[in-house]
Amino acid sequence: MNPERPPNAPPLSTLVLTGVLLLALAGASYGLSFLTLGAYALPVALAIAVCKALILLFVFMEFGKLSTSAKLAAGAALLMLLLLVGLMLADVATRVRPPLPPPTVS
């Protein structure tokens, strides 16, 4: 039994390459979790996550084929997310330190 593919589906080679790339990025993320990267750990993890999200967005969700209004709505949502994250970081950065030191555990 061979189910028919939709006419606008991406070619099978693109799907296989995408799957291999996503597995490679997942493996890289897992492998890098065992390394001591210090301050670079979070930026590297976020870069890998953004790469995976962009692959999913453009290959499986076909973001490039969307209408201009849908792209503008997605851009507005991304802008709102960046604004919320920026305000959260500003809140944490401008807080006053607590008057007492945290208790020590012995």
N, C-alpha and C positions, 0 to 999 in steps of 0.2 A: 504494500500500500504506500503510495507516494503522494503525500498531500501537496496540493498546488501552492506555490508561493505567490503572494500578492505582487502585482506588476511593479509597484513602486518600492519593493523591498531592496535593501542593499545586496550586492553580490555576495555569494557565499565566501569568497576569498576575503572580502572586507570584514565579514563577521568573524572569520577564523583569526585573521590578523589582529582584530580588536580584542578578541578573547585572549590571545597569547600576550598582547601588550598589557592588558589588565592584570593577567596572572603574574607577569614579570614585575609590574609595579607593586602588586601585593607582596610578592616575594622580596622585593627590595625594601619595602616598608618593614616587613618582618625581620629581615636580616639586619637592617640598620638599627632595630630596636635593641640589639645586643651590643652595639658599639657605644662607647662613651663619646658623645659629640659635644657635650657641654651646652653652651648657649646656642649652638647650631641645631640642636635636636628638634626644637619646635618649628623653626623655619623649613627644615628639610622635610619633616612630616607633613607640614601644610602644603609644601610645593608638590609632594607626591599626591596628596589628596586632591589638590586643584587639577593636576594632570588627569587623574582618574575621572573627576567630575566633568571636565571638558570633553574627554573621550566619550563618556556616556551621553553628554548633551548633544554633541554633533553627530555621532554615529547612530545611536539608538533612538534619540528623541528628534532627530533631523531638524535641529535648530536653524540650520542654514536655509532650509526651505520654508520657514515660517513667514507670515506676512510681516510687513513693517510695523504694524500696530502691535502685533504680538511681541516682536523684538523690543519695541519701546516699553511695553508693559514689563517685560523681563528686566530691562535696564532700570526701570523705576524701582522694581522690587530689589534689585541688587544695590542700588543707591540707598534705599531705605535700610537695608541690612548693614551696609557700611556705616551709615549714620548712627545706627543703634550701637554697633560695636565701638565706634569712635567715642560716643558719649559715655559708654560703659567704661572704656579705658580712661577717659578724662576724669570720671568720678573716682575711680580707684587711685589715680595719680595725684589727685588734689585732696585726698582725705588727710585729716589731722591724725598724727600718731596717738595711740592710746596712752593715758598718763601712767599706767603701771606696766612694768615688763610682764611678759607671759610667765606663768608658773613653770618651774623646772620640775622635771620628773626624775626621781632618783631611784 
